[in-house]
């Protein structure tokens, strides 16, 4: 469980770096709304997009919107995969007792 959490945080961190590079170095877009002055602002925005919360207080502009869409899709797929993986692991490791005995 902790490993999955850390993996998701690392994925969010990769997108933080991508957003910073795209905005500051490549200048293919920017952000409107709340100021993106500190690294934690990028982390906040990336976590909101990755988890598909979509709060909307920071809005990407230009071609940066495509990278935001990729992160949202990636986050949706990886969070769903993590939930499926945890369910499969619990199903394999735990002995489930039926709630009702089947009738013959």
N, C-alpha and C positions, 0 to 999 in steps of 0.2 A: 504494500500500500504506500509506504513512504517512498519507495523507488519510483512508483508511478507518479506521485506528486512532484518529486524532484525532476523527473523527466518532463513533465508538463511545464514546470518553471523554466527549465533549460530551453524548451521550445519557444516559450514566450520571450525569453532573453534573446534568442536568435532573431526574432522579429523586431525586437527593440533595436538591435544593431542595424538591421535592414532599414528600419524607418529612419534612423539617424543618418545612415549613409545616403539614403534616397533623398532626404531633405537637405542636409548640410553639404554633402559633397557633390552628388549628382544633380541636385536642384531640379528634380522632376515633379515636385509638388510641395505642398506644405500643409499646415493645419490652421483651421480657424476656430474661434471660440475661446476656450480657456487657453492660457499661455502654456507653451511647451518649452520651458526654460531649463528644466533640470532633468537628469536621467530618470528620476522617479516619475516624472510626468509621462515620459515615453513608456515606462513600465506599467503605469496605470492604464494608459490607453491600450496598450497591447493586451493586457489581461482582460479588459472589457471586451475587446474584439474577439480574442481567442475563446472566451467563454460564451460568446454570442449574447451578452447582456444588452449591448446596443444602447447605452445611456444617452449618447448624443451630445454631450457637452463639449466634445472635441470632434471636429469634422475634417476629414482629409480633403485636400484639393488636388487638382491636376492628376497626373498619372499615378500618384501615390494611392489613389482609390483602388486600383487594381491589386496592389500588394495587400491592402486591408481586406479585400474580398478573399484573396488567397488564404490569409491568416484565419478568417472566420470559417471558411470551409475546412481548412486543416484542423482547427481546434474542434470543430463539430465531429469530424471523423475520428480524431484521436481520443477524444473524451468518450465517444460511443464505443470505440474499440477497447478502451481501458475498462469500461463498465462490463462489457462482454467477457473480457479476460478475467476480471475478478469473479464474475458469476460462475464461469466455467471452472475456475480454480476452487471456489468454495464448494461447488457441486461435486467435484472430484474428491476433495479432502474430507468433507463432512458427511456423516452418515445421517441421511434424512429419514425420519420416521413418518410413515403415512398417517394422515389425520383420521382416516376412516378405513376400516378393513373392507376389502372388496367382497361383494356378495357373490356366492357361487351359483 
